[in-house]
């Protein structure tokens, strides 16, 4: 039955629409699929395993995810679990509808028309048979769009640049076949965002991703997935505060959304909330489903000064995930920060040969070249990083300051005026760039003060600050030691918080919760 009545709810299954008194209710995504499965079983009890298989497949979820989704569906329907009208919980078994769904009633005027003109039914049936051919092409288009969508999802899930481009092309084809496909719009938005975040896509692609995500969020404001999509698009645009807003709203609407929880944890890490981010990643219920989770955990341990535990994880990730751009960045950087530049160069060469180009890889190559005294190689690396993502401001500054003909004072002053007091929408990179420019202008005290601003914005990479040649001229500046002490103190506080917690990882079990003396 395509149209059903469940008490006062009107349910249009082909349109995936639930309404009450003509007003649409916010039932979409997984909530709609869950309701549809319950409708298909009438008033029979549907157990947890069946719901998990028919709603979430091929993903594997537990009873908590099912229960949370039922809670969200009840909220959308205006149901009360203590006095349920639509969905009843059967303890230890699953869920069932409280009343059987009925076919939607035929309007009285249509019934009168049928009684009066019953003699014409056969003729009308013939005409309807002809008319039925008209929507056939629409149905065929939808079927074709679904096949394209499934294939696009497959390629998007692989996580490689070439496959992501295939996914983008297939999502576009699916939208051509069915312009109303929400799945194709959402998939295209996410793939375009990934192209910008992971695969050095263009600003136009990122802008299109955000436009599609905004459209979906407006169409389904109570659907957690649309807020997660919007948050990811903002994240890849570099709009940290809006990205946090999107991820937080997605989690509020769907507490089982672990992808958004991990994405939010990454931004918390960038805001200097290292212990909070580590806890969020370590307490995920299905960490194997989060592509970058292991890399994030290793990075958070590294920032917290647990260098040995972090190095073990970085090395393992580098071996297991050769297509993961962030694991390719993390291992050579870890060796570099540990004071092993030769091993770092070897790992970096291997990472660069893996075909996952990223500005951070080239920035690391430039820093290692500076350490070796090879300014020409450093200039080439910074310039390639700038070309890879020409829209990134910090990359532009590094290429200019360390180019074959370093930027002059006029360029530096102009650049400082352009940056002004902008905080980069929450990222510390803006303050790091200003500090580099002030250092180049000979204003060492101002540069150190600006690095304090970076700490305010969340910068916590004190090991990098000690190792990088980029800020070597500042190390004799009054206030440099106080800057490092400030970082060490905050990191030590967060280290103690991790070590005193019940969720700390097993590889930290032998460490004391006493305050650390530093992270070097």
Protein Blocks (a to p, Z undefined) as FASTA:
>chain_A
ZZdcehjaccdfklopaceehiacddehjllmmmmmmmmnomaccdfklmmmmmmocbdc
dfklmmmmmmmmmmmnopafklcfkbccdehilccdfbdcddddddfklmmmmmmmmmmm
mmmmmmmmmmmmmmmmmmmmmmmmmmmmmmmmmmmmnopaklmmmmmmmmmmmmmmmmml
mklmmmmmmmmmmmmmmnopafklmmmmmmmmmmmmmmmmmbmklmmmmmmmmmmnopak
lmmmmmmmmmmmmmmlmklmmmmmmmmmmnopamlmmmmmmmpfblmlpmklmmmmmmmm
mmnopamlmmmmmmmmmmmmmmlmklmmmmmmmmmmnopaklmmmmmmmmmmnopacfkl
mmmmmmmmmmnopaklmmmmmmmmmmmmmmbmklmmmmmmmmmbdcdfklmmmmmmmnmm
aehhopaklmmmmmmmmmmnopamlmmmmmmmmmmnopablmlmmmpmklmmmmmgghjl
mmmmmmmmmmmmmmmmmmmpmkbcfklmmpcfbdcfbjZZ
